[in-house]
């Protein structure tokens, strides 16, 4: 749950509660479109609990126009093997100027420019960013889980990352 009017710590606290709720309810995938520049031990532990419960954590790489190898963005950059960090690309497979990037910290790119999305107030419109890209990767993960009974998050993550195309520099 994200409240744009809440103080930073209130949003972080709600994030941690949401992750723990998904853990408790037996989620297979957590799609997380948000984050920040500060490491949080409590958030890290919640995502680690997700890993311990076998949950794949698909996280937006962020929209700070920054190299995440240098300036970390969390939770996408927690060093846990259940995370897939997702940046956004346009129709020409170019990373969006607004998106975070990194050869070590960002795992995959997906469409994120002018994506038809749900907007506040029950409206629809086009949005751009790593949040939109993250949903595409979560969708692929869902298909892999549903078509491969017995797959664990490690299988799904490996399959997704092994079947991507490299984007030329």
Secondary structure, DSSP 4 states (H G I P E B T S, - for coil): ---TTS-HHHHHHHHHHHHHHHHHHT-SEEEE---BSS--HHHHHHHHHHHHTT-EEEEE--SSS-BTTTS--BTTTS--TTEEEEEEE-TTSPBPTTS-B-TTT--EEEE-SSEEEEEGGGEEEEE-SHHHHHHHHHHHHHHHHHHSTT--HHHHHHHHHHTPPPPP-
